[in-house]
Amino acid sequence: RIWRMESVFHNKKAEGFIEEAEKKLNSWSLFTSKALKREEAAELYQSAANQYKTGGNWKKAGDTYLKAGDLYKKGSGHEAANCYVDAGKMLKKVSADEALKAFNLAIEIYTDSNRHSGAARLCKEVGEIFEKDGKYAQSAKAFKQASHFYTASDQPTNAMHQLVKVADLLVQASPPVYEEAIEHFEKVSRYSLDNRMLRYSVKGYLFKAGLCSMALAIAKDDYKTLQDTIEKYVDMDPDFESSAECKFLQTAAPIVEEGNDKDFQAAVKALNKKKKLDDWQVNILLSIKRNLKQQVQTDEIDIT
């Protein structure tokens, strides 16, 4: 009850600011320029949006931040972008589509003003919204754009992190885009090999690329390329050859070519005892198992 009273109080304050803003826009003065009136009205709309936000009225807060942004845009791109970001954060609580529109308005301003790092952060936020909705292909596109913007702002490590996310999402897409995912995992692996702080991650990236190559080999009925790919990864990173992940790929490749369901599952179990498999890995292994040539289809994979 107390919260409801607080909400009503903040809504009334917001309405007062909006009324002032509209009066300001509709007023006429010989000594006040249109630009100044817009700026003052934008500040009032921003104050109103802050009140709606404090009162928990997310939709009205978002819509009012958008009005402030539209007014600021004619004079101050920086202030407009801030308002659009605030609008997106509020609208995200009620409507993913409306939040995306607000964030895209801010991204446009950031890119036009050479603020690529800010654009990258917002692209990540857009990607997270799509991912939450299960729209993996669209999410991958947003994270790929984030990677591009981080590259433009001379942040290569951040750019590579986004490419890993892109690759993960492409495998989750329907249908999976294995070839592009492999390209990204390989690119990040090559970059990380030259970075002492990131080198420890290479084994995981090559393993993911290898699993994608295995799934692609089944889809294309091309097992020679799979064997060549595993050898290529061993050449790329000598430490990879002694890993449990590499040994699994080497063991599983001929099993997959034969379509031997039982032996494949045994290999997965053996790997899981040495290295706990995460959800992404389990899902692609299940997809591989489901598509083996000679097996009876099941929707489970026993890794215990």
C-alpha positions in Angstrom: 0.0 0.0 0.0 2.8 2.4 0.9 4.5 1.5 -2.4 1.3 2.3 -4.3 1.1 5.7 -2.7 4.8 6.3 -3.6 4.1 5.3 -7.2 1.1 7.7 -7.4 3.2 10.5 -5.9 6.0 10.0 -8.5 3.5 9.7 -11.4 2.0 13.1 -10.4 5.4 14.7 -10.2 6.2 13.3 -13.7 2.9 14.6 -15.1 3.8 18.0 -13.7 7.2 18.0 -15.5 5.5 16.9 -18.8 3.0 19.7 -18.5 5.8 22.2 -18.1 7.7 20.7 -21.0 4.7 21.0 -23.3 4.1 24.6 -22.3 7.7 25.3 -22.9 7.5 23.9 -26.5 4.3 25.7 -27.3 5.3 29.1 -25.8 6.5 32.0 -27.9 9.2 34.4 -27.0 11.1 36.9 -29.0 14.1 36.3 -26.7 14.2 32.5 -26.5 15.4 30.5 -29.5 13.7 27.3 -30.6 16.9 25.4 -29.8 16.9 26.6 -26.2 13.2 25.8 -25.8 13.8 22.3 -27.1 16.8 21.8 -24.7 14.8 23.0 -21.7 11.8 20.9 -22.7 14.1 17.9 -23.1 15.4 18.4 -19.6 11.9 18.5 -18.2 10.9 15.3 -20.1 14.1 13.7 -18.6 13.1 14.8 -15.1 9.6 13.3 -15.8 11.1 10.0 -17.0 13.3 9.9 -13.8 10.1 10.2 -11.7 8.3 7.4 -13.6 11.4 5.3 -13.2 11.5 5.9 -9.4 7.8 5.0 -9.2 8.4 1.8 -11.1 6.3 2.8 -14.2 8.8 1.3 -16.7 6.7 1.8 -19.9 6.0 5.5 -19.2 9.6 6.0 -18.1 10.9 4.5 -21.4 8.5 6.4 -23.6 9.3 9.7 -21.8 13.1 9.1 -22.1 12.5 8.6 -25.9 10.7 12.0 -26.1 13.6 13.7 -24.3 16.1 11.9 -26.7 14.2 13.1 -29.8 14.4 16.7 -28.6 18.0 16.5 -27.6 18.9 14.8 -30.9 18.4 18.1 -32.7 21.1 19.8 -30.6 23.1 17.3 -28.5 23.8 13.9 -29.8 25.5 12.9 -26.6 22.5 13.7 -24.4 20.1 12.1 -26.9 22.1 8.8 -26.9 22.1 8.8 -23.1 18.3 9.2 -23.1 17.8 6.4 -25.7 20.0 4.1 -23.6 17.9 4.9 -20.5 14.8 4.3 -22.6 16.0 0.9 -23.7 16.8 -0.1 -20.1 13.3 0.8 -19.0 11.5 -0.7 -22.0 13.5 -3.9 -21.7 11.5 -4.7 -18.6 8.2 -4.6 -20.6 8.9 -5.1 -24.3 12.0 -6.5 -26.0 11.0 -5.1 -29.4 10.6 -1.5 -28.1 13.9 -1.8 -26.1 15.7 -2.9 -29.3 14.3 0.2 -31.2 15.6 2.5 -28.4 19.1 0.9 -28.3 19.4 1.0 -32.1 18.7 4.8 -32.0 21.6 5.1 -29.5 23.9 2.9 -31.6 23.3 5.0 -34.6 24.4 8.1 -32.7 27.4 6.4 -31.2 28.6 5.2 -34.6 28.0 8.6 -36.3 30.1 10.3 -33.5 32.9 7.7 -33.7 32.1 6.3 -30.2 32.5 2.7 -31.3 33.1 1.3 -27.8 29.7 2.5 -26.6 28.1 1.1 -29.8 29.8 -2.3 -29.0 28.4 -2.4 -25.5 24.9 -1.7 -26.7 25.2 -4.3 -29.5 26.0 -6.8 -26.8 22.9 -5.7 -24.9 20.8 -6.2 -28.1 22.4 -9.6 -28.6 21.5 -10.6 -25.0 17.8 -9.6 -25.6 17.7 -11.8 -28.8 19.4 -14.7 -27.0 17.0 -14.6 -24.1 14.1 -14.8 -26.7 15.8 -17.8 -28.3 16.5 -15.9 -31.5 20.1 -17.2 -31.8 20.8 -16.1 -35.4 19.8 -12.5 -34.7 21.7 -12.6 -31.4 24.8 -13.8 -33.3 24.4 -10.9 -35.8 24.3 -8.4 -32.9 27.4 -9.9 -31.1 29.2 -9.9 -34.5 28.5 -6.2 -34.9 29.8 -5.7 -31.3 33.0 -7.5 -32.3 33.4 -5.2 -35.4 32.9 -2.1 -33.2 35.5 -3.3 -30.6 37.9 -3.8 -33.5 37.2 -0.3 -34.7 37.9 1.1 -31.2 41.2 -0.9 -31.0 40.1 -3.4 -28.5 41.1 -6.7 -30.2 40.7 -8.9 -27.1 37.1 -7.7 -26.5 36.5 -8.2 -30.2 37.7 -11.8 -30.0 35.5 -12.5 -26.9 32.5 -11.4 -29.0 33.4 -13.7 -31.8 33.4 -16.7 -29.4 29.9 -15.8 -28.4 28.9 -15.5 -32.1 30.3 -19.0 -32.8 28.5 -20.4 -29.8 25.2 -18.9 -30.9 25.6 -20.0 -34.6 25.7 -23.6 -33.4 22.5 -23.0 -31.4 20.7 -21.5 -34.4 18.2 -23.4 -36.5 19.7 -24.6 -38.7 23.2 -24.5 -37.2 25.8 -22.5 -39.1 28.8 -24.8 -38.5 31.1 -23.5 -41.2 31.0 -19.9 -39.9 31.3 -21.0 -36.3 34.4 -23.0 -37.2 36.0 -19.9 -38.9 35.4 -17.8 -35.7 36.7 -20.4 -33.3 39.9 -20.8 -35.5 40.4 -17.1 -35.8 40.1 -16.6 -32.0 42.5 -19.6 -31.5 45.2 -18.0 -33.7 44.8 -14.7 -31.9 45.0 -16.3 -28.5 48.1 -18.4 -29.3 50.0 -15.1 -29.7 48.8 -13.8 -26.3 50.4 -15.3 -23.2 47.3 -14.4 -21.1 44.9 -16.0 -23.5 46.8 -19.1 -24.6 45.2 -21.3 -22.0 41.9 -20.9 -23.7 43.0 -22.2 -27.1 42.4 -25.9 -26.2 38.7 -25.1 -25.6 38.3 -23.2 -28.8 39.9 -25.9 -30.9 37.8 -28.5 -29.2 34.6 -26.6 -30.1 35.8 -26.1 -33.6 36.5 -29.9 -33.8 33.0 -30.7 -32.6 31.5 -28.4 -35.2 33.7 -30.1 -37.8 32.4 -33.4 -36.7 28.8 -32.3 -37.0 29.6 -30.8 -40.4 31.3 -34.1 -41.6 28.1 -36.0 -40.9 26.0 -33.4 -42.7 28.3 -33.4 -45.8 29.4 -37.1 -45.6 33.0 -35.8 -45.7 35.1 -37.6 -43.1 38.5 -37.0 -44.8 38.2 -33.3 -44.1 37.4 -34.0 -40.5 40.6 -36.0 -40.1 42.6 -33.3 -41.9 41.0 -30.6 -39.6 42.0 -32.5 -36.4 45.6 -32.8 -37.7 45.6 -29.1 -38.5 44.6 -28.2 -35.0 47.4 -30.4 -33.6 49.8 -28.4 -35.9 48.3 -25.1 -34.7 48.9 -25.8 -31.0 51.3 -28.6 -30.1 49.8 -28.6 -26.5 46.5 -29.6 -27.9 47.6 -33.1 -29.0 48.1 -34.3 -25.4 44.7 -33.0 -24.2 41.7 -35.1 -23.4 39.7 -33.1 -25.9 42.0 -33.8 -28.8 42.2 -37.5 -27.9 38.4 -37.6 -27.9 38.3 -36.1 -31.4 40.9 -38.5 -32.7 39.0 -41.5 -31.1 35.5 -40.3 -32.1 36.3 -39.4 -35.8 36.4 -43.0 -37.1 33.5 -44.0 -34.9 31.4 -41.2 -36.3 32.3 -42.3 -39.9 31.1 -45.8 -39.0 28.0 -44.5 -37.4 28.6 -46.6 -34.3 26.2 -45.2 -31.7 27.4 -47.4 -28.7 31.1 -46.7 -29.3 30.4 -43.0 -29.7 28.5 -42.8 -26.4 31.3 -44.8 -24.7 33.8 -42.2 -25.9 31.7 -39.3 -24.6 31.4 -41.0 -21.2 35.2 -41.5 -21.1 35.7 -37.8 -21.9 33.2 -36.6 -19.3 35.1 -38.5 -16.6 38.2 -36.6 -17.5 36.6 -33.2 -18.2 33.1 -32.1 -17.1 31.2 -31.2 -20.2 29.1 -28.0 -20.3 25.6 -27.6 -21.7 26.9 -26.3 -25.1 29.2 -29.3 -25.6 26.5 -31.8 -24.5 24.0 -30.3 -26.9 26.3 -30.5 -29.9 27.4 -34.0 -28.9 23.7 -35.0 -28.7 23.2 -33.5 -32.2 26.1 -35.5 -33.6 24.8 -38.7 -31.9 21.3 -38.1 -33.3 22.6 -37.8 -36.8 24.9 -40.8 -36.9 24.2 -42.9 -40.0 23.4 -46.2 -38.5 21.9 -45.4 -35.2 18.3 -45.5 -34.0 17.3 -41.9 -33.1 17.0 -41.0 -29.5 16.9 -37.7 -27.8 19.2 -38.5 -24.9 22.9 -38.9 -24.4 24.2 -40.7 -21.4 27.4 -39.0 -20.1 27.4 -40.5 -16.6 
